[in-house]
Amino acid sequence: METLSLIGNAFIGMMNPMSILLLVIGVAVGIVFGSIPGLSAAMAVALFLPVTFAMNSHEAFTLLIALYIGGISGGLISAILINIPGTSSSIATCFDGSPMAKKGEAAKALGTGVVFSFLGGLFSFLILMFVAPSVAQITLQFSAIEYFGVCLFALSMIAALAGNNMVKGLLSACVGLIIACVGMAPIDGVKRFTFGISELSSGFDILPTLIGIFAIAEVLAYAEEVNKMGRATQVKQTVKIKGFGFTWKEFVAQKWNALRSALIGTGIGILPGIGGSTAGILSWMTAKKTSKYPEKFGTGIMDGVVASETANNAVIGGALIPLLTLGIPGDGVTAMLLGAFMIHGLTPGPLLFVDSADLVYTIFIACMLANVIMLVLELGGMRLFVRLLSIPKYILLPIVLVLCTVGAFATNNRMFDAQSIVLFGVLGYLMNKLKLPVAPFILSFILCDLLETNLRRGLMLTQNDFFAFFTHPIAAAFMVAAVLFVVWTVYKQMKDRRTGKAAGDEISD
């Protein structure tokens, strides 16, 4: 009853013009930051953090939470329309969202992404509101060894991401691992693969890498298309948007996919440092492996967009759980929010629920309301978003290129990041030409640092005895599951190949 009373009081407290205005402004600005390649939710929160100095804590966190939710969801717009993830959380949305847009189903893809982003966020916020302290206690059992097990299991997904050609998939993953190893090693800071170039000491940042692989590669592919054909092809979009862009039957058919993806996203969000990009890819892969028609994934189906967008928005509520209950940020944005708590003289942790319960529940209600406003603003702007596809690419892509360059530079204020997008653009273009899948590269690049850091910390804890990792039940379960998953995937692919070959021989006979 006390919890319901606190929720009611917080809701009543939010029902004033200033709070609603902050929510609307925050979500709208967050959507803009999320939809522009190179900008991000973390950047939006960082830029607006000084604005909150003159606000009271309730208003400050209302604005920052709205920016967070708008920024994460906004990434789906550019991911679907121009095959460039606005944020790293929307990487997996490109896999099916962009093919849907190319087939003339941009409205359906956007409607699907927006609605299931809302549902994923709603699920994680309910978890946050009612079971946050209990769930957070479980994460206290996770040492570096358990995190290594989780990362290894996530990395095993490369076997499934490889598609029909395991060699090409593993080659793509190896390239990602090598590039992720550039710079200073974790723990001891030894420089690797820098070749005497000082700029490489800090390695390659995730945002410039994604911008190059997706955006610059897309520009290069378009330039080649124009050079070959003498003109550019333009997909004619007929904007027929009815309701949310999909039918009630299609919505109901996604219920288990959405629930599973929400659970994956919330779980990944609770584990500090893993993030929405990993959650989106894992959820997409899980949906593919459990689907009755896995061969359709990547060709433009609703299931892939549902999996990615439900999971990456569910990460938000999950990431707030360790922040509020333990004072541990779950991702880059919650690290900014931790700074906001300190600025306002507050210390996240168990005592926050006792000393500042009204603020905690204000944050919960702000999450809920911002989620609703995100749904309204993005569905309301859907026709405008789809009309972007009618802009000729020779006008749109140069603008995107400029924004990408600015975004890459703004990530760390390094000219090297702006220059590196060209390198990764060429790499992405060559991977497309050689038909190397991009997904294994992205997953291995993201997870490499986490995997190596936790492996080395774990070895320090066990006196360099790797077999001691298996004395930790949670870590052992994840590692065994990783091995079984790889073996099962390889076996299934070999079986499918033999079945296909036998069928081909039968037809030829």
C-alpha positions as CSV (number, residue, x, y, z in Angstrom):
1,M,0.0,0.0,0.0
2,E,2.8,2.4,0.8
3,T,4.3,1.8,-2.7
4,L,0.9,2.6,-4.3
5,S,0.6,5.7,-2.2
6,L,4.1,6.9,-3.3
7,I,3.2,6.2,-6.9
8,G,0.0,8.2,-6.6
9,N,1.6,11.2,-5.0
10,A,4.4,11.2,-7.6
11,F,1.8,11.1,-10.4
12,I,-0.1,14.0,-8.9
13,G,3.1,15.9,-8.4
14,M,3.9,15.5,-12.1
15,M,0.6,16.9,-13.2
16,N,1.7,20.5,-13.6
17,P,2.5,22.5,-16.7
18,M,6.2,22.8,-16.0
19,S,6.7,19.0,-15.7
20,I,4.7,18.2,-18.8
21,L,6.6,20.9,-20.8
22,L,9.9,19.4,-19.7
23,L,8.8,16.0,-20.6
24,V,7.6,17.1,-24.1
25,I,10.8,19.1,-24.8
26,G,13.0,16.4,-23.4
27,V,11.5,13.6,-25.5
28,A,11.4,15.8,-28.7
29,V,15.0,16.8,-28.3
30,G,16.0,13.2,-27.5
31,I,14.3,11.9,-30.6
32,V,16.2,14.5,-32.7
33,F,19.6,13.5,-31.1
34,G,18.7,9.8,-31.5
35,S,17.7,10.0,-35.1
36,I,20.8,11.9,-36.3
37,P,23.7,9.5,-36.9
38,G,26.7,10.3,-34.7
39,L,24.6,12.0,-31.9
40,S,23.2,9.9,-29.1
41,A,21.1,9.9,-25.9
42,A,24.3,10.2,-23.8
43,M,25.3,13.3,-25.7
44,A,21.8,14.8,-25.3
45,V,21.9,14.2,-21.5
46,A,25.5,15.5,-21.3
47,L,24.6,18.7,-23.2
48,F,21.5,19.4,-21.0
49,L,23.1,18.5,-17.7
50,P,24.3,22.1,-17.1
51,V,20.8,23.3,-17.8
52,T,19.6,21.4,-14.8
53,F,21.8,23.3,-12.4
54,A,19.2,25.9,-11.7
55,M,16.3,23.4,-11.4
56,N,15.2,21.5,-8.4
57,S,15.9,17.8,-8.4
58,H,12.4,16.7,-9.5
59,E,12.4,19.0,-12.6
60,A,16.1,18.1,-13.4
61,F,15.5,14.3,-13.5
62,T,12.2,14.8,-15.4
63,L,14.1,16.5,-18.2
64,L,17.0,14.1,-18.2
65,I,14.8,10.9,-18.2
66,A,12.8,12.3,-21.1
67,L,16.0,13.0,-23.1
68,Y,17.2,9.4,-22.3
69,I,13.9,7.8,-23.5
70,G,13.6,10.0,-26.6
71,G,17.2,9.5,-27.5
72,I,17.1,5.6,-27.4
73,S,13.9,5.4,-29.3
74,G,14.8,8.0,-31.9
75,G,17.6,5.8,-33.3
76,L,15.0,3.6,-35.1
77,I,14.1,6.4,-37.5
78,S,17.4,6.6,-39.4
79,A,18.0,2.9,-39.0
80,I,14.8,2.1,-40.9
81,L,14.7,5.0,-43.4
82,I,18.4,5.2,-44.5
83,N,19.9,2.0,-43.0
84,I,22.1,4.0,-40.6
85,P,21.5,3.4,-36.9
86,G,21.0,6.8,-35.2
87,T,22.3,5.2,-32.0
88,S,24.3,2.0,-31.3
89,S,21.2,0.6,-29.7
90,S,19.4,0.5,-33.1
91,I,22.1,-1.6,-34.9
92,A,19.9,-4.7,-35.1
93,T,16.9,-2.6,-36.3
94,C,18.8,-2.0,-39.6
95,F,18.8,-5.8,-40.3
96,D,15.1,-5.9,-41.1
97,G,13.9,-2.3,-40.8
98,S,15.8,-1.0,-43.8
99,P,14.8,-3.9,-46.1
100,M,11.2,-3.3,-45.1
101,A,11.6,0.4,-46.1
102,K,13.2,-0.6,-49.5
103,K,10.2,-2.9,-50.1
104,G,7.8,0.1,-49.6
105,E,6.9,-0.8,-46.1
106,A,8.6,2.1,-44.3
107,A,5.3,3.1,-42.5
108,K,4.8,-0.5,-41.2
109,A,8.4,-0.7,-40.0
110,L,8.2,2.7,-38.3
111,G,4.9,1.9,-36.7
112,T,6.2,-1.5,-35.5
113,G,9.3,0.0,-34.1
114,V,7.6,2.8,-32.2
115,V,4.8,0.7,-30.7
116,F,7.1,-2.1,-29.6
117,S,9.6,0.5,-28.3
118,F,6.8,1.8,-26.1
119,L,5.9,-1.7,-24.9
120,G,9.5,-2.7,-24.2
121,G,10.0,0.5,-22.2
122,L,6.7,0.0,-20.4
123,F,7.6,-3.6,-19.4
124,S,11.0,-2.6,-18.0
125,F,9.6,0.4,-16.1
126,L,7.1,-1.8,-14.4
127,I,9.9,-4.1,-13.4
128,L,11.9,-1.1,-12.2
129,M,9.0,0.2,-10.2
130,F,7.9,-2.9,-8.3
131,V,10.9,-5.3,-8.1
132,A,14.0,-3.1,-8.5
133,P,15.6,-3.7,-5.1
134,S,15.0,-7.5,-5.3
135,V,16.4,-7.8,-8.8
136,A,19.4,-5.6,-8.0
137,Q,20.4,-8.0,-5.1
138,I,20.9,-10.8,-7.7
139,T,23.5,-8.7,-9.6
140,L,25.5,-8.4,-6.4
141,Q,26.4,-12.0,-7.0
142,F,28.1,-11.1,-10.3
143,S,31.9,-10.8,-10.1
144,A,34.2,-10.4,-13.1
145,I,34.0,-14.2,-13.6
146,E,30.2,-14.1,-14.1
147,Y,30.5,-11.1,-16.4
148,F,33.0,-13.1,-18.5
149,G,30.6,-16.0,-18.7
150,V,27.8,-13.6,-19.9
151,C,30.0,-12.0,-22.5
152,L,31.3,-15.3,-23.8
153,F,27.7,-16.5,-24.2
154,A,26.8,-13.3,-26.1
155,L,29.9,-13.8,-28.3
156,S,28.8,-17.3,-29.1
157,M,25.9,-15.8,-31.0
158,I,28.4,-15.1,-33.8
159,A,27.9,-18.7,-34.8
160,A,24.3,-17.9,-35.6
161,L,25.0,-14.5,-37.0
162,A,27.4,-16.1,-39.5
163,G,24.4,-17.2,-41.6
164,N,25.0,-20.0,-44.1
165,N,28.7,-19.3,-44.6
166,M,30.4,-20.0,-41.2
167,V,33.9,-19.1,-42.6
168,K,32.8,-15.7,-43.7
169,G,31.0,-15.1,-40.5
170,L,34.0,-16.0,-38.4
171,L,36.3,-13.9,-40.6
172,S,34.1,-10.9,-40.0
173,A,34.1,-11.6,-36.3
174,C,37.9,-11.9,-36.3
175,V,38.2,-8.5,-38.0
176,G,36.0,-7.0,-35.3
177,L,38.1,-8.5,-32.5
178,I,41.4,-7.3,-34.1
179,I,40.1,-3.7,-34.5
180,A,38.8,-3.8,-30.9
181,C,42.2,-4.7,-29.6
182,V,43.8,-1.6,-31.1
183,G,44.9,0.8,-28.4
184,M,45.8,0.3,-24.7
185,A,45.1,-3.0,-23.2
186,P,42.7,-3.1,-20.2
187,I,44.2,-3.5,-16.7
188,D,47.9,-3.0,-17.6
189,G,47.7,-0.3,-20.3
190,V,50.1,-1.9,-22.8
191,K,49.8,-0.3,-26.2
192,R,48.8,-2.8,-29.0
193,F,48.7,-2.4,-32.8
194,T,49.4,1.4,-32.6
195,F,52.4,1.3,-35.0
196,G,53.8,4.4,-33.4
197,I,50.6,6.5,-34.1
198,S,49.7,8.3,-31.0
199,E,46.0,8.7,-32.0
200,L,45.6,5.0,-32.0
201,S,46.5,4.8,-28.3
202,S,42.8,5.3,-27.3
203,G,41.6,2.8,-29.8
204,F,38.5,3.2,-32.0
205,D,35.3,4.5,-30.4
206,I,32.1,2.6,-31.0
207,L,30.2,5.6,-32.6
208,P,32.7,6.5,-35.3
209,T,33.0,2.8,-36.1
210,L,29.3,2.3,-36.6
211,I,29.0,5.6,-38.6
212,G,31.7,4.4,-41.0
213,I,30.4,0.8,-41.3
214,F,26.8,1.8,-42.0
215,A,26.7,5.5,-43.2
216,I,29.9,5.9,-45.2
217,A,29.6,2.5,-46.7
218,E,26.1,3.4,-47.8
219,V,27.3,6.6,-49.4
220,L,30.1,4.6,-51.2
221,A,27.6,2.0,-52.4
222,Y,25.3,4.7,-53.7
223,A,28.2,6.4,-55.6
224,E,29.1,3.1,-57.2
225,E,25.5,2.6,-58.2
226,V,25.3,6.0,-59.9
227,N,28.7,5.4,-61.6
228,K,27.5,2.1,-63.1
229,M,24.0,3.1,-64.1
230,G,24.5,6.7,-64.9
231,R,21.6,7.6,-62.6
232,A,20.3,6.6,-59.2
233,T,17.4,4.4,-58.5
234,Q,14.8,5.7,-56.2
235,V,12.3,3.6,-54.3
236,K,8.9,5.1,-54.8
237,Q,7.0,5.2,-51.5
238,T,3.3,5.2,-51.4
239,V,2.5,6.7,-48.0
240,K,-0.6,4.7,-46.8
241,I,-0.6,4.7,-43.1
242,K,-3.5,3.2,-41.4
243,G,-3.5,3.1,-37.6
244,F,-0.1,2.0,-36.3
245,G,0.9,0.6,-39.8
246,F,0.1,-3.0,-38.9
247,T,-2.9,-5.1,-38.3
248,W,-4.2,-6.4,-34.9
249,K,-3.6,-10.0,-36.1
250,E,0.1,-9.1,-36.8
251,F,0.4,-7.4,-33.4
252,V,-1.0,-10.5,-31.5
253,A,1.3,-12.8,-33.5
254,Q,4.3,-11.0,-32.0
255,K,3.3,-11.3,-28.3
256,W,5.8,-14.0,-27.4
257,N,8.6,-12.4,-29.4
258,A,7.9,-9.1,-27.7
259,L,7.8,-10.6,-24.2
260,R,11.0,-12.6,-24.7
261,S,12.8,-9.5,-26.1
262,A,11.6,-7.4,-23.2
263,L,13.0,-9.9,-20.7
264,I,16.3,-10.0,-22.6
265,G,16.5,-6.2,-22.8
266,T,15.7,-5.8,-19.1
267,G,18.2,-8.5,-18.1
268,I,21.0,-7.0,-20.2
269,G,20.2,-3.5,-18.9
270,I,20.6,-4.7,-15.3
271,L,24.2,-6.0,-16.0
272,P,26.4,-2.8,-16.0
273,G,28.3,-2.0,-19.2
274,I,26.8,-4.4,-21.7
275,G,24.3,-2.0,-23.2
276,G,21.4,-1.7,-25.7
277,S,23.4,-2.6,-28.8
278,T,24.2,-6.1,-27.4
279,A,20.6,-6.5,-26.2
280,G,19.2,-5.7,-29.6
281,I,21.5,-8.1,-31.4
282,L,20.9,-10.9,-28.9
283,S,17.2,-10.4,-29.0
284,W,17.2,-10.4,-32.8
285,M,19.3,-13.6,-32.9
286,T,17.1,-15.3,-30.4
287,A,14.0,-14.4,-32.4
288,K,15.6,-15.8,-35.5
289,K,16.7,-19.1,-33.8
290,T,13.2,-19.7,-32.4
291,S,11.3,-18.6,-35.5
292,K,9.4,-21.0,-37.8
293,Y,10.9,-19.1,-40.8
294,P,14.5,-18.0,-39.8
295,E,15.5,-17.7,-43.4
296,K,13.3,-14.6,-43.7
297,F,15.2,-12.7,-41.1
298,G,17.4,-10.0,-42.7
299,T,15.1,-9.7,-45.7
300,G,12.6,-7.3,-44.1
301,I,10.1,-8.8,-41.7
302,M,8.2,-7.4,-38.7
303,D,9.7,-10.0,-36.3
304,G,13.2,-8.6,-36.5
305,V,12.1,-5.0,-35.8
306,V,10.0,-6.1,-32.9
307,A,12.9,-8.0,-31.3
308,S,15.4,-5.2,-31.7
309,E,13.2,-2.3,-30.6
310,T,11.5,-4.0,-27.7
311,A,14.9,-5.1,-26.3
312,N,16.8,-1.9,-26.7
313,N,14.1,0.2,-25.0
314,A,13.7,-2.4,-22.2
315,V,17.3,-1.8,-21.4
316,I,16.4,1.7,-20.1
317,G,14.4,0.4,-17.1
318,G,17.0,-2.3,-16.5
319,A,19.9,0.1,-16.5
320,L,18.1,2.3,-14.0
321,I,17.8,-0.6,-11.5
322,P,21.5,-0.8,-10.5
323,L,21.8,3.0,-10.7
324,L,19.0,3.7,-8.2
325,T,19.5,0.7,-5.9
326,L,23.3,0.3,-5.9
327,G,24.7,3.5,-7.3
328,I,26.2,1.6,-10.2
329,P,25.5,3.0,-13.7
330,G,24.3,0.4,-16.2
331,D,25.3,2.3,-19.4
332,G,26.8,5.6,-20.6
333,V,23.6,7.6,-20.1
334,T,23.1,6.3,-16.5
335,A,26.7,7.3,-15.8
336,M,25.6,10.8,-16.8
337,L,22.6,10.5,-14.5
338,L,24.9,9.4,-11.7
339,G,26.7,12.7,-12.2
340,A,23.3,14.5,-12.0
341,F,22.6,12.9,-8.6
342,M,25.9,14.1,-7.3
343,I,25.3,17.7,-8.7
344,H,22.0,17.8,-6.7
345,G,23.6,16.4,-3.6
346,L,22.1,13.0,-3.7
347,T,23.7,9.5,-3.4
348,P,22.0,6.7,-5.3
349,G,21.7,3.5,-3.3
350,P,19.4,1.8,-0.8
351,L,19.2,4.9,1.4
352,L,17.9,6.9,-1.6
353,F,14.6,4.9,-1.3
354,V,14.4,6.0,2.4
355,D,15.7,9.6,2.3
356,S,14.3,10.7,-1.1
357,A,11.5,8.3,-1.9
358,D,9.5,11.1,-3.4
359,L,12.2,11.7,-6.0
360,V,12.7,8.0,-6.8
361,Y,9.0,7.6,-7.6
362,T,9.0,10.9,-9.5
363,I,11.7,9.3,-11.7
364,F,9.4,6.2,-12.1
365,I,6.4,8.3,-13.2
366,A,8.6,10.4,-15.5
367,C,9.7,7.2,-17.2
368,M,6.1,6.2,-17.7
369,L,4.9,9.6,-19.0
370,A,7.9,10.2,-21.2
371,N,7.3,6.7,-22.8
372,V,3.7,7.7,-23.6
373,I,4.9,11.1,-25.0
374,M,7.5,9.3,-27.1
375,L,4.7,7.1,-28.6
376,V,2.5,10.1,-29.4
377,L,5.3,12.2,-30.9
378,E,6.8,9.4,-33.1
379,L,3.5,8.1,-34.3
380,G,2.3,11.7,-35.0
381,G,5.5,12.4,-37.0
382,M,5.4,9.1,-38.9
383,R,4.1,10.6,-42.2
384,L,6.8,13.2,-42.0
385,F,9.5,10.6,-41.4
386,V,8.3,8.5,-44.4
387,R,8.3,11.5,-46.7
388,L,12.1,11.7,-46.1
389,L,12.4,8.8,-48.5
390,S,11.1,10.9,-51.3
391,I,14.2,13.2,-51.0
392,P,16.6,12.2,-53.7
393,K,19.7,10.4,-52.3
394,Y,22.1,12.8,-54.0
395,I,20.6,15.5,-51.7
396,L,20.0,13.4,-48.6
397,L,23.3,11.5,-48.4
398,P,25.6,14.5,-48.5
399,I,23.6,16.1,-45.6
400,V,23.9,12.7,-43.7
401,L,27.6,12.7,-44.5
402,V,28.1,16.1,-42.9
403,L,26.0,15.2,-39.9
404,C,28.0,12.0,-39.5
405,T,31.3,13.8,-39.6
406,V,30.2,16.4,-37.0
407,G,28.7,13.6,-34.8
408,A,31.9,11.5,-35.0
409,F,34.0,14.6,-34.0
410,A,31.7,15.5,-31.2
411,T,31.9,12.1,-29.6
412,N,35.4,12.8,-28.1
413,N,36.3,16.1,-29.7
414,R,39.0,14.3,-31.7
415,M,39.7,14.9,-35.4
416,F,40.9,11.4,-35.5
417,D,37.4,10.1,-34.9
418,A,36.1,12.1,-37.9
419,Q,38.9,10.7,-40.0
420,S,38.4,7.1,-38.9
421,I,34.9,7.0,-40.3
422,V,36.4,7.0,-43.7
423,L,38.5,3.9,-42.8
424,F,35.5,2.1,-41.5
425,G,33.4,3.3,-44.5
426,V,35.8,1.6,-46.9
427,L,35.9,-1.5,-44.6
428,G,32.1,-1.7,-44.6
429,Y,32.0,-1.2,-48.4
430,L,34.5,-4.0,-48.9
431,M,32.6,-6.3,-46.6
432,N,29.4,-5.7,-48.6
433,K,31.3,-6.4,-51.8
434,L,32.8,-9.6,-50.4
435,K,29.4,-10.6,-48.8
436,L,30.9,-10.7,-45.3
437,P,28.1,-10.3,-42.8
438,V,28.4,-7.1,-40.7
439,A,26.6,-8.4,-37.6
440,P,29.4,-10.6,-36.4
441,F,31.9,-7.7,-36.8
442,I,29.7,-5.4,-34.7
443,L,29.0,-7.9,-32.0
444,S,32.7,-8.9,-31.6
445,F,33.8,-5.3,-31.7
446,I,31.4,-4.3,-28.9
447,L,32.1,-7.3,-26.7
448,C,35.8,-7.7,-27.1
449,D,36.8,-5.1,-24.4
450,L,34.2,-6.4,-21.9
451,L,35.3,-10.0,-22.5
452,E,39.0,-9.3,-22.2
453,T,38.7,-7.0,-19.2
454,N,36.6,-9.5,-17.2
455,L,38.7,-12.4,-18.2
456,R,41.9,-10.7,-16.9
457,R,40.2,-9.6,-13.7
458,G,38.8,-13.1,-13.2
459,L,42.3,-14.7,-13.7
460,M,43.6,-12.2,-11.1
461,L,41.0,-13.4,-8.7
462,T,41.8,-17.1,-9.4
463,Q,45.6,-16.8,-9.5
464,N,45.6,-17.4,-13.3
465,D,43.6,-20.7,-12.9
466,F,41.0,-20.6,-15.7
467,F,39.4,-23.9,-14.6
468,A,38.5,-22.2,-11.3
469,F,35.9,-20.2,-13.4
470,F,33.8,-23.4,-13.5
471,T,33.5,-23.4,-9.7
472,H,31.2,-20.4,-10.1
473,P,27.8,-21.9,-10.9
474,I,26.4,-18.8,-12.8
475,A,29.6,-18.4,-14.9
476,A,29.9,-22.1,-15.6
477,A,26.3,-22.2,-16.8
478,F,26.8,-19.4,-19.3
479,M,30.1,-20.9,-20.5
480,V,28.6,-24.4,-21.0
481,A,25.6,-22.8,-22.7
482,A,28.0,-20.9,-25.1
483,V,29.7,-24.1,-26.1
484,L,26.5,-26.0,-26.5
485,F,25.0,-23.2,-28.6
486,V,28.0,-23.1,-31.0
487,V,27.9,-26.9,-31.4
488,W,24.2,-27.0,-31.9
489,T,24.3,-24.1,-34.5
490,V,27.2,-25.8,-36.5
491,Y,25.4,-29.2,-36.4
492,K,22.1,-27.6,-37.5
493,Q,23.8,-25.8,-40.4
494,M,25.6,-29.0,-41.5
495,K,22.3,-30.9,-41.3
496,D,20.5,-28.2,-43.3
497,R,23.3,-28.2,-45.9
498,R,23.2,-32.0,-46.3
499,T,19.4,-31.9,-46.5
500,G,19.5,-29.2,-49.2
501,K,22.2,-31.1,-51.1
502,A,20.2,-34.3,-50.9
503,A,17.1,-32.5,-52.1
504,G,19.1,-31.0,-55.0
505,D,20.4,-34.4,-56.0
506,E,16.9,-35.9,-55.9
507,I,15.6,-33.1,-58.1
508,S,18.5,-33.6,-60.6
509,D,17.8,-37.3,-60.7
